[in-house]
Amino acid sequence: MFGATLLLSFREIRRHLLRSFLTTLGIIIGVAAVITMVTLGRGVTASVQDQISSLGSNVYIVFPTAGDRQAPRSFREDDVAAVRNQIAGVIHVAGSVSASALAFANGADWSTSVQGVSNEFLEAQSIEIDQGRAFTTEEEASGRNVCMLGSKVREVLFVPGASPLGETMRVGNVSCTVIAVLAERGQGGGPNQDQDNTVMMPLKTVQRRFLGNDDIQYFVVKYDSAYSSASIQQSLIDLLRERRLLQAGADNDFDIIDTAQVNQAVGAATGALTAMVAVIAGISLLVGGIGIMNIMLVSVTERTREIGIRLAIGALAKEVRLQFLTEAVVLCCFGGLVGIALAFLFSWLLAGVIDVPFVFDPLINILSFLFSALMGIAFGYYPAARASRLDPIDALRHE
């Protein structure tokens, strides 16, 4: 019986193709909008979390802040050493400094940043070397004029396809030998912070040749995930307050960023925003469901005489109800399938336009299809029940 009912449903839908398509348009738009919003939201979340992960996992970034009418007090190398030696659970601690500079090579120049780092800094922030080698112990200790290039600097200043390793370039007034090219890292935590547009040199080189002091602008702390993050952070605060001679009750003159907490907060915020947008887009599904109910009521009115004949020759009320309910479900399922196809296309195109990963989630597509079928049952039941309750004699008199 169900097979025969399904065939009858397809026949009735085919008889009014344009009307059927326009009826399902609300479902199509609703499903496409919900899936597209969720897919793009997850792509944005993945993109932001990748950027935060480029700062390293299980990492604190510690930097000085301005006190009351005072400029920020920089850290010292002995502060970094104290954190390394006195706090349990710390794997790497490394300071860094940076300055803006103009880089010159092969007759071209490029505005970039020069960053003073150590090999331990690279390990703490999971910065990978694509070509070349890390600093030697002697280069770090003596502050040799050697440098590592971000992929953007290498692309702009050197011949494509040719290795820059061993070449000499100038950064500001300092000539340096290229020993490595860093792997691509992408954008940083803020606008216009391209982590690939950098030249890295030994920490002492940048301190001496660019800044003229031995200050540490900020340092990173990579900790063992087996230890309590809150405990390590509190130990770090206590140690720095002691070393910086802060009185009890005085505000900290430094700040600590926990990349793991930032990652969780960003994921929760973007997830909530995505859900809110998806709910707003889902309103069109309700509008589409109302359209389905409306057109099914019209169909019942148009086919009143047909319903009367079926009931008069022995069709049961439940069979008539099943026929109209099946038509509503088929219409909604068709709209759901078309909506899924459009959502896949729109998500793929828009992900490329806004430069975020295309995160295809089969679950949201399946749930959207099942929800569209449920809409057919919910909004098709009343017209189907109304058709099944028609009196055969009155229905046969209907013109």
Buried (B, 14 or more C-beta within 10 A) or exposed (E): EEEEBBEBBEEBBEEBEEEBBEBBBBBBBBBBBBBBBBBBBBBBBBBBBBBBBBBBBBBBBBBBEEBEEEEBBBBBBEBBEBBBEBBEBBBBBBBBBBBEBEBBBEEEEBEBBBBBBBBBBBBBBBBEBEBBEBBBEEBBEEBBBBBBBBBBBBBBBBEEEEEBBEBEBBBBEBEBBBBBBBEBBBBBBEEEEBBBBBBBBBBBBBBBBBBEEBBBBBBBBBBEEEBEBEEBBEBBBEBBBEBBEBEEEEEBBBEBBBBBBBBEEBBEEBBEBBEEBBEEBBEBBBEBBEBBBEBBBEBBEEBBEBBBEBBEEEBEEEBBBBBBBBBBBBBBBBBBBBBBBBBBEBBEEBBEEEEBBBBBEEEBBEBBBEBBBBBBBBBBBBBBBBBBEBEBEEBBEBE
